């Protein structure tokens, strides 16, 4: 988050406050493609858009997991879904792929 823009920070903080207060609604989780046309491999992962809207510009990718207490979602990445090509920024999906496979 150190390198995040002010709008990215606001989006991330608003999402975190919402899930801490109310949890993450299941109907706002979308399955990630196990293998995406961009080459990302995110099997067992879900995403949610921030703000929740079909064209929400930010997203969070979460990995499904199980611990001693039961099923959970583990945070992998936050970022722009589709950053401008000229920015050379990785997509949120590329960030998640790197964390999942490094």
C-alpha positions in Angstrom: 0.0 0.0 0.0 3.0 2.3 0.3 3.0 3.0 -3.4 -0.7 3.3 -3.7 -2.3 6.4 -5.0 -4.7 8.3 -2.7 -7.7 7.0 -4.6 -6.4 3.4 -4.3 -5.9 3.9 -0.5 -9.4 5.2 -0.1 -10.9 2.2 -2.1 -8.8 -0.3 -0.1 -9.6 1.3 3.3 -13.3 1.5 2.5 -13.4 -2.2 1.4 -11.5 -3.3 4.6 -13.8 -1.4 6.9 -16.9 -2.8 5.1 -15.7 -6.4 5.4 -14.6 -6.0 9.0 -18.0 -4.6 9.9 -20.2 -6.8 7.8 -18.1 -9.6 6.2 -17.8 -10.2 2.5 -21.0 -11.0 0.7 -20.8 -14.3 -1.2 -22.8 -12.9 -4.1 -20.0 -10.4 -4.6 -17.3 -13.0 -5.1 -16.5 -14.0 -8.6 -14.4 -17.1 -9.5 -11.1 -16.3 -11.1 -10.3 -18.3 -14.2 -7.9 -21.2 -13.3 -5.8 -20.2 -16.4 -6.5 -16.7 -17.8 -5.7 -15.6 -21.4 -3.1 -13.2 -19.9 -1.2 -16.2 -18.5 -2.2 -15.9 -14.8 -2.9 -19.0 -12.9 -5.4 -18.5 -10.1 -7.1 -21.9 -9.4 -9.2 -21.8 -6.3 -9.2 -18.0 -6.2 -12.0 -15.5 -6.1 -12.2 -11.8 -6.8 -14.4 -8.9 -5.7 -14.6 -5.6 -7.4 -14.2 -2.3 -5.5 -16.6 -0.6 -5.5 -18.9 -3.5 -6.2 -20.0 -2.8 -9.7 -19.5 -4.6 -13.0 -17.1 -1.9 -14.0 -15.4 -1.4 -10.6 -11.9 -0.3 -11.4 -10.2 -1.9 -8.4 -10.3 -5.5 -7.3 -9.1 -7.8 -4.5 -8.1 -11.4 -5.2 -8.5 -13.9 -2.5 -7.4 -17.6 -2.2 -9.7 -20.2 -0.8 -8.1 -22.1 2.1 -8.9 -24.2 5.2 -7.4 -23.9 8.6 -8.2 -25.5 12.0 -11.3 -23.3 12.3 -12.7 -24.1 8.8 -12.8 -22.5 5.4 -11.4 -19.0 4.9 -10.4 -16.5 2.3 -6.7 -15.5 2.3 -5.8 -12.1 0.8 -3.5 -12.2 -2.2 -3.6 -8.9 -3.9 -5.3 -5.5 -4.4 -5.0 -3.3 -7.4 -6.4 -2.1 -10.7 -8.2 -4.7 -12.7 -7.0 -3.2 -16.0 -4.3 -0.5 -15.6 -3.5 1.7 -18.5 -1.0 -0.1 -20.8 1.4 2.9 -20.8 1.7 2.7 -17.0 3.4 -0.7 -17.1 1.6 -1.6 -13.9 0.8 -5.2 -13.3 -2.9 -6.1 -13.1 -4.3 -7.3 -9.7 -4.4 -10.7 -11.3 -0.7 -10.7 -12.2 0.1 -9.5 -8.7 -1.9 -12.4 -7.2 -0.3 -14.9 -9.6 3.2 -13.8 -8.5 2.3 -14.2 -4.8 0.6 -17.5 -5.3 3.5 -19.0 -7.3 6.6 -17.5 -5.8 
